[in-house]
Amino acid sequence: MQSAGFEAALRACGAAPVRLDCGTLMLRRRVAGIPVAMLPRATLGDAATTVALARSVTRAPLLISPFSPRDLSVQGALPLVSPARQAAVRLHADPETMYAALHGKWRNRLRHGEKSGLRVRHCALPPRSDHWLLRADAAQQRARDYRAWPVPLTLGFAATTPQAAILFEAFQGADPVAALLVLRHGATATYHIGHTTDTGRSASAHNLLMWSAMCWCAQNGHHWLDLGLINTETHPGLARFKLGTGAEVKPLGGTWLHWPPLRPLRRLARLDRKRMAPPS
């Protein structure tokens, strides 16, 4: 969310993000009609400078979500949401190194997928809002009552940078049974969307596609494959799938609110230091 590709996709969708002089991307939204500024997944090498630069261009409430745990109470920010955990696979040019890191059951599912007679292909995401993966993902969001990127933003990311969005699909005959979409940005690629049909699930298609994506990304210059947030309590099955790849799990920095009118409450923020900086 700090990449040039994400910035270009936002602009293609008519948004107007701001790239601060320190290099951090700042978004502007309206929440319940109130203007809000956001620093998503910000690296914050110098938090004081970043906050000062943001404050020089906006007086709105500023939501700061550091990429890693940081104590922003010293900048006058208040903690809002405790850190989530992110899973990421360390990629290697040698597939055997990654294969050895797979968990035993995950490796067995991969072998099953390799023997299921599926045909796997990859290509740049077609510029079509009616692609079956995008439609399936939208239906899943409605069914499970959650929100992810809107389709125009995903298509914008794919359109503004060549080969930025790579689609991996598994077919049984002529029928697609599973797909996953990977977004590329610098040394990291991100597992963005995935969907598997009942047929694909019985054939371990998603394991096969994830392994294909890992190998392809490693061969094409990426060092990490970000698998997104992980929650063993609310989504244990998805968490097991992600952890089975040998992914490393690290805490993000939570969400902080910086707004001068709330400065008198700054001392209370220090009570939440442990909650906002959990052990890695």
C-alpha positions as CSV (number, residue, x, y, z in Angstrom):
1,M,0.0,0.0,0.0
2,Q,3.1,2.3,-0.1
3,S,4.1,1.2,-3.6
4,A,4.2,3.3,-6.7
5,G,1.8,0.8,-8.3
6,F,-0.8,1.3,-5.6
7,E,-0.5,5.0,-6.0
8,A,-0.9,4.8,-9.8
9,A,-3.9,2.6,-9.3
10,L,-5.6,5.0,-7.0
11,R,-5.0,7.9,-9.4
12,A,-6.4,5.8,-12.2
13,C,-9.6,5.4,-10.1
14,G,-9.9,9.2,-9.6
15,A,-8.4,9.3,-6.1
16,A,-5.8,11.9,-5.1
17,P,-3.2,10.4,-2.7
18,V,-0.3,12.6,-1.5
19,R,3.3,11.4,-1.7
20,L,5.0,13.2,1.3
21,D,8.6,14.5,0.9
22,C,9.8,11.6,3.1
23,G,8.4,9.2,0.5
24,T,5.4,8.0,2.5
25,L,2.1,7.7,0.7
26,M,-0.8,9.5,2.4
27,L,-4.5,8.7,1.5
28,R,-7.5,10.8,2.0
29,R,-10.9,9.4,2.7
30,R,-14.2,10.3,4.3
31,V,-15.5,8.3,7.2
32,A,-19.1,9.0,8.1
33,G,-18.7,12.2,6.2
34,I,-15.6,13.3,8.1
35,P,-12.4,13.9,6.2
36,V,-9.7,11.5,7.4
37,A,-6.0,11.2,6.3
38,M,-4.3,7.8,6.4
39,L,-0.7,6.5,6.3
40,P,-1.2,2.8,5.6
41,R,1.6,0.3,6.1
42,A,4.0,3.2,6.6
43,T,7.7,2.3,7.2
44,L,8.3,5.4,9.5
45,G,12.0,5.5,9.5
46,D,11.7,8.9,11.2
47,A,8.2,9.0,12.7
48,A,8.4,12.6,14.0
49,T,9.3,13.9,10.5
50,T,6.6,11.8,8.8
51,V,3.9,13.1,11.2
52,A,5.1,16.7,10.8
53,L,5.1,16.4,7.0
54,A,1.6,15.0,7.1
55,R,0.4,17.7,9.4
56,S,1.8,20.3,7.0
57,V,-0.7,19.3,4.4
58,T,-3.8,18.3,6.5
59,R,-5.5,19.2,9.7
60,A,-7.8,16.2,9.5
61,P,-7.6,13.2,11.9
62,L,-4.6,11.2,10.8
63,L,-4.8,7.4,11.0
64,I,-1.3,5.8,11.1
65,S,-0.8,2.1,10.5
66,P,3.0,1.4,10.8
67,F,4.4,-1.6,8.9
68,S,6.0,-2.8,12.1
69,P,5.3,-2.1,15.8
70,R,6.2,1.5,16.9
71,D,5.4,3.5,19.9
72,L,3.7,6.6,18.4
73,S,2.5,8.0,21.8
74,V,5.6,10.1,21.8
75,Q,4.3,11.8,18.7
76,G,1.0,12.5,20.5
77,A,-0.9,9.6,18.8
78,L,-3.5,7.5,20.5
79,P,-3.8,3.7,20.0
80,L,-7.0,2.6,18.2
81,V,-6.5,-1.0,17.0
82,S,-3.9,-3.5,18.3
83,P,-1.5,-5.0,15.8
84,A,-2.6,-7.8,13.4
85,R,-0.2,-10.4,12.2
86,Q,1.1,-10.8,8.7
87,A,2.4,-14.0,7.1
88,A,5.1,-13.8,4.4
89,V,7.1,-16.5,2.6
90,R,10.8,-16.0,2.1
91,L,11.5,-16.9,-1.5
92,H,14.6,-18.6,-2.8
93,A,15.9,-19.1,-6.3
94,D,16.5,-22.7,-5.4
95,P,13.0,-24.4,-5.2
96,E,14.4,-27.2,-3.1
97,T,15.0,-24.7,-0.3
98,M,11.4,-23.6,-0.3
99,Y,10.1,-27.2,-0.7
100,A,12.0,-28.2,2.4
101,A,10.3,-25.4,4.4
102,L,6.8,-26.7,3.5
103,H,4.9,-28.4,6.4
104,G,4.4,-32.1,5.9
105,K,0.6,-32.1,5.4
106,W,0.9,-29.1,3.0
107,R,3.6,-30.9,1.1
108,N,1.4,-34.0,0.8
109,R,-1.5,-31.8,-0.6
110,L,0.9,-30.4,-3.1
111,R,1.9,-33.8,-4.3
112,H,-1.7,-34.7,-4.5
113,G,-2.3,-31.6,-6.7
114,E,0.6,-32.5,-8.9
115,K,-0.9,-35.9,-9.6
116,S,-4.5,-34.7,-10.1
117,G,-4.0,-34.1,-13.8
118,L,-4.7,-30.3,-13.6
119,R,-3.3,-27.9,-16.2
120,V,-1.7,-24.8,-14.7
121,R,-1.1,-21.6,-16.6
122,H,-0.2,-18.0,-15.7
123,C,-0.6,-14.7,-17.5
124,A,-1.1,-11.0,-16.9
125,L,-4.6,-10.3,-15.5
126,P,-6.9,-9.7,-18.4
127,P,-8.5,-6.1,-18.3
128,R,-12.0,-7.5,-17.7
129,S,-14.2,-6.7,-14.8
130,D,-16.2,-9.8,-15.5
131,H,-13.3,-12.3,-15.2
132,W,-14.6,-15.3,-13.3
133,L,-12.1,-14.9,-10.4
134,L,-13.1,-11.3,-9.8
135,R,-16.8,-12.3,-9.9
136,A,-16.2,-15.2,-7.6
137,D,-14.3,-13.0,-5.1
138,A,-17.1,-10.4,-5.2
139,A,-19.7,-13.1,-4.4
140,Q,-17.5,-14.4,-1.6
141,Q,-17.2,-11.0,0.0
142,R,-21.0,-10.6,-0.1
143,A,-21.6,-14.1,1.3
144,R,-19.1,-13.6,4.2
145,D,-19.8,-9.9,4.7
146,Y,-16.4,-8.4,4.4
147,R,-14.8,-5.9,2.0
148,A,-11.6,-6.0,0.1
149,W,-10.3,-4.0,-2.8
150,P,-13.0,-2.9,-5.3
151,V,-12.6,-4.4,-8.8
152,P,-11.7,-1.1,-10.5
153,L,-8.7,-0.7,-8.1
154,T,-7.4,-4.2,-8.8
155,L,-7.8,-3.6,-12.6
156,G,-6.1,-0.2,-12.2
157,F,-3.1,-1.8,-10.5
158,A,-2.9,-4.3,-13.4
159,A,-3.3,-1.6,-16.1
160,T,-0.9,1.1,-14.9
161,T,2.2,-1.2,-14.6
162,P,3.0,-3.9,-17.1
163,Q,3.0,-7.4,-15.6
164,A,2.1,-6.0,-12.2
165,A,-0.8,-8.5,-11.7
166,I,-0.2,-12.1,-12.5
167,L,-3.0,-14.6,-12.7
168,F,-2.4,-18.3,-11.9
169,E,-5.2,-20.7,-13.0
170,A,-5.7,-24.4,-12.7
171,F,-8.0,-26.2,-15.2
172,Q,-9.6,-29.6,-15.3
173,G,-10.1,-30.1,-18.9
174,A,-11.4,-26.8,-20.2
175,D,-13.0,-25.8,-16.9
176,P,-11.2,-23.5,-14.4
177,V,-11.3,-25.0,-10.9
178,A,-9.0,-22.6,-9.0
179,A,-7.2,-19.3,-9.4
180,L,-5.1,-16.9,-7.5
181,L,-3.9,-13.4,-8.3
182,V,-0.5,-12.0,-7.3
183,L,0.4,-8.3,-7.3
184,R,4.0,-7.4,-7.8
185,H,5.8,-4.4,-6.2
186,G,9.5,-4.2,-5.9
187,A,11.2,-7.1,-4.0
188,T,7.8,-8.2,-2.7
189,A,4.8,-9.8,-4.3
190,T,1.4,-10.0,-2.6
191,Y,-1.2,-12.9,-2.7
192,H,-4.2,-10.7,-3.5
193,I,-7.2,-12.9,-4.4
194,G,-7.7,-16.6,-4.4
195,H,-10.7,-18.9,-5.1
196,T,-11.2,-22.6,-5.4
197,T,-14.2,-24.6,-6.6
198,D,-15.3,-27.8,-4.9
199,T,-13.6,-29.7,-7.7
200,G,-10.5,-27.7,-7.3
201,R,-10.5,-28.3,-3.5
202,S,-10.8,-32.0,-3.9
203,A,-7.8,-31.9,-6.3
204,S,-5.6,-29.7,-4.0
205,A,-5.6,-27.1,-6.8
206,H,-4.9,-24.2,-4.5
207,N,-1.8,-25.8,-3.0
208,L,-0.6,-26.4,-6.6
209,L,-1.2,-22.8,-7.6
210,M,0.4,-21.3,-4.5
211,W,3.5,-23.4,-5.1
212,S,3.5,-22.3,-8.7
213,A,3.3,-18.7,-7.7
214,M,6.1,-19.1,-5.1
215,C,8.4,-20.6,-7.7
216,W,7.5,-18.0,-10.4
217,C,7.9,-15.1,-8.1
218,A,11.3,-16.3,-6.9
219,Q,12.5,-16.8,-10.4
220,N,11.4,-13.3,-11.3
221,G,13.3,-11.3,-8.7
222,H,11.0,-11.3,-5.7
223,H,12.4,-12.0,-2.2
224,W,9.1,-12.3,-0.4
225,L,5.5,-13.4,-1.1
226,D,3.2,-11.5,1.3
227,L,0.2,-13.8,2.2
228,G,-1.7,-11.1,4.0
229,L,-3.1,-11.1,7.5
230,I,-3.4,-14.3,9.5
231,N,-5.9,-15.0,12.3
232,T,-5.9,-18.5,13.8
233,E,-9.1,-17.8,15.8
234,T,-11.6,-16.5,13.2
235,H,-10.1,-18.2,10.1
236,P,-8.2,-21.3,11.3
237,G,-8.4,-23.1,8.0
238,L,-7.0,-20.2,6.0
239,A,-4.3,-19.7,8.7
240,R,-3.2,-23.3,8.4
241,F,-3.0,-23.0,4.6
242,K,-0.8,-19.9,4.8
243,L,1.4,-21.3,7.6
244,G,1.8,-24.6,5.7
245,T,3.9,-22.7,3.1
246,G,6.6,-22.2,5.7
247,A,5.6,-18.5,6.0
248,E,7.1,-16.3,8.7
249,V,4.6,-14.5,10.9
250,K,5.3,-10.9,12.1
251,P,3.2,-8.3,13.8
252,L,2.2,-5.1,12.1
253,G,2.1,-1.8,13.9
254,G,-1.6,-1.6,14.7
255,T,-3.5,1.7,14.0
256,W,-2.9,5.0,15.8
257,L,-4.9,8.2,15.7
258,H,-3.1,11.5,15.6
259,W,-5.3,14.6,16.0
260,P,-4.2,17.7,18.0
261,P,-7.5,18.2,19.7
262,L,-7.0,14.9,21.4
263,R,-3.5,15.7,22.7
264,P,-4.6,16.0,26.3
265,L,-5.3,12.2,26.2
266,R,-1.7,11.4,25.2
267,R,-0.7,10.1,28.6
268,L,-3.4,7.5,28.4
269,A,-1.8,6.1,25.3
270,R,1.3,5.1,27.2
271,L,-0.8,2.6,29.1
272,D,-1.2,0.6,25.9
273,R,2.4,0.3,24.9
274,K,2.5,-3.5,25.5
275,R,-0.7,-4.0,23.5
276,M,0.7,-2.0,20.6
277,A,4.1,-3.6,20.5
278,P,3.5,-7.4,21.0
279,P,6.5,-9.8,21.0
280,S,7.5,-10.9,17.5
